[in-house]
Amino acid sequence: MDKALAAFETCLKKSNYRPRYLAVDEFAIHKGHRYATCVMDLETGFILWAGLGRSMSDFEHFFKSIGLSLLSRLKAVAMDMNASFNRLFQKYCPKVPIVYDRYHMKAQFGRDVMGAVRLEEAQKA
């Protein structure tokens, strides 16, 4: 997979390819223990990069391998609420808006609200 992605990256750089909208997500390789991170062009469906792990240092390899010039026309990036992804995009592409997906926004809101209500009810009892 590394060879295929490296060859694809080289081809994209030669063709002056510049994505406008990206999506970043992690996925489980083995149930709950090993993860990988994937960056995809939302307009073409191309997988631009995939790497083992989901930590900040793991994802930083994306910016170092792909090169910031490839991201020069980027208009937005979609992601879940993983703090590592957010911080690195703010560091390397500070002017690019980050769009959080609706599912994770609702889930986080539900956890925050339900947590506050539970705490309030526990304090009453």
C-alpha positions as CSV (number, residue, x, y, z in Angstrom):
1,M,0.0,0.0,0.0
2,D,2.9,2.4,0.8
3,K,4.3,1.9,-2.7
4,A,1.0,2.5,-4.4
5,L,0.3,5.6,-2.4
6,A,3.8,7.0,-3.0
7,A,3.5,6.4,-6.7
8,F,0.1,8.0,-6.7
9,E,1.5,11.1,-4.8
10,T,4.3,11.4,-7.3
11,C,1.7,11.3,-10.2
12,L,-0.5,13.9,-8.5
13,K,2.4,16.3,-7.9
14,K,3.5,16.0,-11.6
15,S,0.0,16.7,-12.8
16,N,-0.2,19.9,-10.7
17,Y,-3.1,18.4,-8.8
18,R,-4.5,20.6,-5.9
19,P,-7.5,19.3,-3.9
20,R,-10.1,21.8,-2.7
21,Y,-12.0,19.7,-0.1
22,L,-10.5,17.0,2.1
23,A,-11.9,14.5,4.6
24,V,-9.8,13.0,7.4
25,D,-10.8,10.0,9.5
26,E,-9.3,7.1,11.4
27,F,-10.5,3.5,11.2
28,A,-9.8,0.4,13.2
29,I,-7.5,-2.2,11.8
30,H,-8.0,-4.6,14.6
31,K,-11.0,-4.3,16.9
32,G,-10.3,-1.4,19.2
33,H,-6.6,-1.7,19.4
34,R,-4.8,-0.6,16.1
35,Y,-5.9,2.2,14.0
36,A,-5.0,3.9,10.7
37,T,-5.7,7.4,9.5
38,C,-6.9,8.2,6.0
39,V,-7.1,11.5,4.0
40,M,-9.4,11.6,1.0
41,D,-10.3,14.2,-1.6
42,L,-14.0,14.7,-1.3
43,E,-14.5,15.7,-4.9
44,T,-12.7,12.9,-6.6
45,G,-12.8,10.2,-3.9
46,F,-9.0,9.7,-4.2
47,I,-7.3,8.4,-1.1
48,L,-4.4,10.9,-0.9
49,W,-2.7,9.4,2.2
50,A,-3.1,6.6,4.7
51,G,-0.9,5.9,7.7
52,L,-0.8,3.7,10.7
53,G,-2.0,5.2,14.0
54,R,-4.2,8.1,14.9
55,S,-2.1,10.2,17.2
56,M,-0.8,13.7,16.5
57,S,2.7,12.4,15.6
58,D,1.2,9.7,13.3
59,F,-0.9,12.2,11.4
60,E,1.9,14.8,11.2
61,H,3.5,12.4,8.6
62,F,0.7,13.4,6.2
63,F,1.9,17.0,6.1
64,K,5.5,16.1,5.8
65,S,5.0,13.5,3.1
66,I,2.4,15.2,0.9
67,G,4.0,18.7,1.0
68,L,2.2,21.9,1.8
69,S,2.2,23.1,-1.8
70,L,-0.2,20.4,-2.7
71,L,-2.7,21.9,-0.2
72,S,-2.4,25.5,-1.6
73,R,-5.9,25.5,-3.0
74,L,-7.6,23.8,-0.1
75,K,-10.9,25.5,0.8
76,A,-12.1,23.2,3.7
77,V,-11.4,20.0,5.5
78,A,-14.0,17.7,7.1
79,M,-13.2,15.6,10.1
80,D,-14.5,14.2,13.3
81,M,-13.7,15.9,16.6
82,N,-10.2,14.3,17.0
83,A,-8.1,17.0,18.6
84,S,-4.9,15.8,16.9
85,F,-6.4,16.3,13.4
86,N,-7.7,19.7,14.3
87,R,-4.5,21.1,15.9
88,L,-2.3,19.9,13.0
89,F,-4.6,21.5,10.4
90,Q,-4.6,24.7,12.3
91,K,-0.8,24.5,12.5
92,Y,-0.1,23.7,8.8
93,C,-3.1,25.2,7.1
94,P,-4.3,28.0,9.5
95,K,-6.6,29.7,7.0
96,V,-8.5,26.5,6.0
97,P,-11.9,26.1,7.7
98,I,-12.5,22.9,9.6
99,V,-15.9,21.4,9.2
100,Y,-17.0,18.8,11.8
101,D,-19.3,16.1,10.7
102,R,-22.9,16.2,12.1
103,Y,-22.8,12.8,13.6
104,H,-19.9,13.6,15.9
105,M,-21.3,17.0,16.8
106,K,-24.6,15.5,17.9
107,A,-22.9,12.7,19.8
108,Q,-20.6,15.2,21.6
109,F,-23.5,17.5,22.4
110,G,-25.5,14.5,23.8
111,R,-22.6,13.4,26.0
112,D,-22.1,16.9,27.3
113,V,-25.8,17.6,28.0
114,M,-26.5,14.2,29.4
115,G,-23.4,14.3,31.6
116,A,-24.5,17.7,33.0
117,V,-28.1,16.5,33.6
118,R,-26.9,13.3,35.3
119,L,-24.5,15.2,37.6
120,E,-27.3,17.7,38.4
121,E,-29.7,14.9,39.2
122,A,-27.1,13.0,41.3
123,Q,-26.5,16.2,43.3
124,K,-30.2,16.5,44.0
125,A,-30.4,13.0,45.3
